[in-house]
Amino acid sequence: MAALQQSLDELLNLDGALASAVVDAKSGMLLGQAGCGVDLELAAAGNTEVVRAKLKTMKSLALNDVIEDILITLGRQYHIIRPMAKHEGVFMYYVLDKVKANLALARRKLQEVEGQMAI
């Protein structure tokens, strides 16, 4: 198992990676962060609302499923929100430069790092 900060730093090794974080979805507070270019405290709080809204919608639709990840595509960036399977109420947040990053590789890297991360 890799330490939280080591895992977040590892995510930044991917081409186009700008920032990474782990967030407590119950409070919206950062548990760890790495990188720059985004106000991660503000992003953590805002994306907590995104996760809550999606879970509420899934419940309303009676979808018996889980969120694997949520992709937000901006003009210049990708933002990936990935609830952690092993840690209910915690999600990973990953910010990528759209021009430099490979989205498929980024999603795979996020999944790999999640599996090795200790919180």
PyMOL commands that set and color helices and strands:
alter all, ss='L'
color gray80, all
select helices_A, chain A and resi 4-11+40-60+103-116
alter helices_A, ss='H'
color red, helices_A
select strands_A, chain A and resi 17-24+29-35+70-73+77-83+90-97
alter strands_A, ss='S'
color yellow, strands_A
deselect
rebuild
show_as cartoon
